[in-house]
Amino acid sequence: MIVKHCMIKRITVSIVTIILISSFNKVENQLLVKENTHSYSPRDSDFHSYDQLTNFLKTYVSADGRVNYGGIKKNSSRLSTIIQTFEHNFPNGDWSRNQKLAYWINTYNIYTIKLIVDNYPISSITKITAKPWDKKFIHLNGKTYSLNEIENEIIRKQFNEPRIHFALNCASASCPNLYNRAFKASSLSYQLTQQTKKFLADKSKNDFSNTLDIKISKIFDWYKSDFTKQESVLDFINKYRNEKIKNPKIGYMEYSWELNK
């Protein structure tokens, strides 16, 4: 009887041990799944760091703004994942001004990439439709936007920041080079300044070789009102160049809509 009792006790202990180990493994696996999926969660508390977007841009955009659209199309799921994070993280009253502006700049640029990739191969964004910037395809917070609405009705109207014109990319050769990092609230002013300086220093976009007769981007003509609210276009340009120019004749460069690939 004693032997039988000990055997029953030993079997009972073994069963309890197995159950405990099984329960522990189940909990551990649940924690591992949660940990492994956290970085891909569409509503991430670290959204404003834009790490995922920066990694994507560093992979597919060169230092001089050339975009590997073919590579993105082959790995379209990566772009889709990033698009989802923008769809699930929409500006609200708790966001700072810079957080909102960074969001809309990044939104404009990533959806421009999406528009090209969805229609790739293509030689120019203007081949998609007569007015590609009026195409409503951006679904955010229950509303459908066009690129023009984001640029003109939100960014330009709400933020009064002329440097955004050198951060927004229209997928064309004469546009400002696409920055191969995400714009972030914590460094936004610095990033906008650097983009402005790089654009003005790019001889394919502005020609200051003859200081008496300069040729500048048509961006300064199309959006002149943004640059002249408190100063002249030349005042704005001189603010971001080391060599100052006085009273030149001003002309405009030809604008190329060739794809920035």
C-alpha positions in Angstrom: 0.0 0.0 0.0 2.8 2.4 0.9 4.6 1.6 -2.4 1.3 2.2 -4.3 0.7 5.4 -2.5 4.2 6.7 -3.3 3.7 5.8 -6.9 0.4 7.7 -7.1 2.0 10.7 -5.3 4.9 10.6 -7.8 2.6 10.4 -10.8 0.5 13.3 -9.4 3.6 15.5 -8.9 4.7 14.6 -12.5 1.3 15.6 -13.9 1.3 18.9 -12.0 4.8 19.6 -13.2 3.9 18.9 -16.8 0.9 21.2 -16.5 3.0 24.0 -15.0 5.7 23.7 -17.6 3.1 23.6 -20.4 1.4 26.7 -18.9 4.7 28.5 -18.6 5.7 27.7 -22.2 2.3 28.9 -23.4 2.7 32.3 -21.6 6.3 32.6 -22.8 5.2 32.0 -26.4 2.5 34.6 -26.1 5.0 37.1 -24.8 7.4 36.3 -27.6 4.7 36.7 -30.2 3.7 40.1 -28.7 7.4 41.2 -28.6 8.0 40.1 -32.1 5.0 41.9 -33.5 5.3 45.1 -31.5 7.7 46.8 -34.0 5.1 46.2 -36.7 2.1 47.4 -34.8 0.3 50.1 -36.8 -0.4 52.2 -33.7 3.0 52.4 -32.1 3.9 54.8 -29.3 7.3 55.3 -31.1 5.6 56.4 -34.3 7.1 59.9 -34.2 10.6 58.4 -34.4 9.8 57.1 -37.9 12.5 54.5 -37.7 10.7 52.2 -40.1 10.3 54.9 -42.7 13.9 56.0 -42.4 15.1 52.4 -42.9 12.9 52.1 -45.9 14.2 55.4 -47.4 17.8 54.5 -46.7 17.3 51.3 -48.6 15.6 52.6 -51.7 16.6 56.3 -52.0 20.2 57.3 -52.7 22.0 60.2 -51.1 21.3 62.4 -54.1 17.5 61.6 -54.1 17.4 58.9 -56.8 14.6 56.4 -56.1 14.8 52.7 -56.8 11.1 52.3 -57.8 11.7 48.9 -59.3 13.1 47.6 -56.1 10.2 49.0 -54.1 7.7 47.4 -56.5 9.4 44.0 -56.0 9.1 44.4 -52.2 5.7 46.2 -52.2 4.7 44.6 -48.9 7.3 46.8 -47.2 5.7 50.0 -48.6 2.2 48.7 -47.7 3.3 48.2 -44.0 4.6 51.8 -43.8 1.4 53.1 -45.5 -0.6 51.3 -42.7 1.3 53.1 -40.0 0.2 56.4 -41.5 -3.3 55.3 -41.8 -3.5 54.3 -38.1 -1.6 57.3 -36.7 -3.4 60.5 -37.6 -2.6 64.0 -36.1 -4.7 65.0 -33.0 -4.8 67.7 -30.5 -2.0 66.1 -28.4 0.5 66.4 -31.2 2.9 69.4 -31.3 3.1 71.7 -34.3 6.3 70.0 -35.5 4.9 66.5 -35.0 1.9 67.5 -37.3 4.1 69.1 -39.9 6.6 66.2 -40.0 3.6 63.8 -40.4 2.2 65.7 -43.4 5.6 66.1 -45.1 6.3 62.4 -44.7 2.8 61.5 -45.8 3.1 63.6 -49.0 6.4 62.0 -49.8 5.5 58.3 -49.1 2.2 58.6 -51.0 4.0 60.2 -53.9 6.3 57.1 -53.9 3.1 54.9 -53.8 1.6 56.7 -56.7 4.6 56.1 -58.9 5.1 52.4 -57.7 1.4 51.7 -58.4 1.9 52.8 -62.0 5.5 51.7 -62.5 7.3 51.4 -65.0 6.6 55.0 -66.1 8.9 57.8 -67.3 7.2 60.7 -65.6 4.5 61.3 -62.9 2.7 63.4 -65.6 2.2 60.2 -67.6 -0.2 58.8 -65.0 -2.9 61.3 -65.6 -3.2 64.9 -66.8 -3.4 66.1 -63.2 -1.7 63.4 -61.0 -1.6 65.7 -58.0 -5.4 66.0 -58.0 -5.9 62.2 -57.9 -7.7 61.2 -54.7 -6.1 58.0 -53.5 -4.8 58.8 -49.9 -7.1 57.3 -47.3 -6.6 58.8 -43.9 -8.9 59.1 -40.9 -12.0 58.3 -42.9 -11.3 60.9 -45.6 -9.7 60.6 -49.1 -7.1 63.2 -50.0 -5.1 64.2 -53.1 -1.5 65.3 -53.0 -2.6 68.8 -53.8 -5.0 68.9 -50.9 -2.2 67.8 -48.5 0.2 70.4 -49.9 -2.1 73.4 -50.4 -5.0 72.9 -48.0 -3.0 71.5 -45.0 0.7 72.1 -45.2 0.8 75.5 -46.9 -2.4 76.9 -45.3 -1.8 75.7 -41.8 1.9 76.0 -41.2 3.2 79.1 -43.1 6.6 77.5 -43.6 8.2 78.2 -47.1 11.0 75.7 -46.5 8.6 72.9 -47.0 8.9 73.4 -50.7 12.4 71.8 -50.5 11.2 68.9 -48.4 8.2 67.9 -50.5 9.1 65.7 -53.5 7.1 65.4 -56.7 9.1 62.5 -58.1 10.7 64.6 -60.8 14.2 65.6 -61.7 13.8 69.3 -61.1 12.0 68.8 -57.8 14.1 69.1 -54.6 15.9 65.8 -54.0 13.9 63.3 -52.0 15.5 63.2 -48.5 16.5 59.6 -47.7 15.5 60.0 -44.1 12.2 60.7 -42.4 11.4 64.2 -41.2 11.1 64.2 -37.4 9.6 66.8 -35.1 12.8 66.8 -32.9 15.0 67.9 -35.8 12.5 69.4 -38.2 13.8 73.0 -38.4 17.4 71.7 -39.0 16.3 69.3 -41.7 14.2 71.9 -43.5 17.2 74.3 -43.4 19.6 71.7 -44.8 17.2 70.7 -47.6 16.8 74.4 -48.5 20.6 74.9 -48.6 21.1 71.7 -50.7 18.5 72.8 -53.2 20.0 76.2 -53.7 23.5 74.7 -54.0 22.3 72.3 -56.7 23.4 73.7 -60.1 20.9 71.6 -62.0 18.1 73.4 -60.2 19.5 77.0 -59.7 22.2 78.8 -61.6 24.0 81.6 -59.7 27.2 81.5 -61.8 26.4 85.0 -63.1 25.5 87.1 -60.1 24.1 89.8 -62.3 21.7 87.5 -64.2 20.6 84.5 -62.1 18.4 81.6 -63.1 16.3 80.1 -60.3 13.8 77.2 -59.9 10.3 77.8 -61.1 9.3 76.8 -57.6 10.1 80.4 -56.6 7.7 81.6 -59.2 4.8 79.1 -58.7 4.9 79.6 -54.9 6.1 83.2 -54.8 3.5 84.3 -52.3 5.0 81.8 -49.8 8.4 83.4 -50.0 7.3 87.0 -50.0 5.1 87.4 -47.0 7.8 89.1 -45.0 10.7 89.5 -47.5 11.5 89.2 -51.2 12.4 86.0 -53.0 16.0 87.2 -53.2 16.1 87.9 -49.4 14.9 84.4 -48.8 17.6 83.0 -51.1 20.4 85.0 -49.6 19.4 83.8 -46.2 20.5 80.3 -47.1 23.5 81.0 -49.3 27.0 82.1 -48.2 27.5 84.3 -51.2 24.9 87.1 -51.2 23.5 88.5 -54.4 22.4 92.1 -54.9 19.8 93.3 -57.4 20.3 90.7 -60.1 18.2 90.1 -63.2 16.1 87.0 -62.3 15.1 84.3 -64.8 13.8 80.7 -64.3 15.3 77.3 -65.1 13.5 74.9 -67.4 11.6 72.4 -65.3 12.1 68.7 -66.0 9.3 66.3 -65.1 11.5 63.3 -65.9 11.2 60.6 -63.2 13.7 60.9 -60.3 15.0 57.3 -60.6 
